[in-house]
């Protein structure tokens, strides 16, 4: 029979924490245009492009538009991506208030 020492008693009260696996960061698709608009700012961007037309910022690629203190107009997780690029609106659709 083993003797219950204070250390063994503490181990009985506080079981070991479960092992935590490697931390996986989610991949985000980000854009500077409003939701539903064609992502014009992301067309000539050095970042990788998602099927939805938004940028995938990565730390190894320098991009002044998508890194640092940037306020994105839209963003979603890659797992929730619809993958459909919105069509660019025509000039008269963008400027329909002119002439009214």
N, C-alpha and C positions, 0 to 999 in steps of 0.2 A: 504494500500500500504506500502510495506516495504522500509526502507531507505537503500540505497546502501552504506555500509561502506567499508573502504579499505580492510578489511578481506574478505568480501563477494565478492568484485570485484576480489581479487586475486584467490579465489576459482573458479570463473567463467572462468578466463583465464587459470587456470591450473587444469584440471580435475584430479580426483583421478587415481592413477596408478591401472592397473588391478591386481586382486589378483593372486599371484603366488602359484601354488600348491607345493606339496613336491618334492624335487629334487630327481630324479631317476638316479642313476649311471648305466652306461652301463656295462654289463658283457663282459669281454674280454677273448678270448682264446689265450694263448701265448705259444711260443715254442722256443727252443734254436737251433733246427736243421733248415737247409735251407728249403725253401718251396718246397714241393714235396718229401722230404726225410722222412723216418720213424723217429718219435720223440723218439730216444733212450734215451736222457737225462731225459725225462718225465716218463719213465717206472717205476722207483722206487721212485718217488716223493710223498711226503705226501699231495700235493695239490689235489683238486678234479679234475677228468679227464673229458674232454668233449668227445662227440662221435667222434670227428675228431682226437682224440689222444693227443691233446694239453692240457696244464694245465690251470686251472682256479684259479689264485692266490686270496687268501682271507686273510684279516688281522688277523683273529683269528687263523689261522694255520701258524706256523712258517716254512718257507722253505727258506733256504739260496740260492737256485738256482733261485728262481723266485721273490724274494723281495729285495728291496734296489736298488743299482745302477747296474742294469743288462741291458745288451744290447740284445734284443730279435732278433732272425733271422726272425721270422714271427709272425704275430698276426692278429686277425680279431675279429669283434664284434660278439657276440653270435647270433644276428639276421641274420647275413650273413653266418652262418656256414653251410657248405655242409653236415657235419656229416659223411664223409667217411674217414676212416683211411687208409693212404697210405700203401702199402705192403712193407715189409722190402726188400731191395735189397740184392742179393746174394753177397758173397765175391768177386767173379770175376767181378761182375758188378761195385762194389765200387772201385776196384783196377784194372781196365782194362788197365791202362797205364803201368803196370808192364810187363816186357818182350818185350817191343816194342823198 
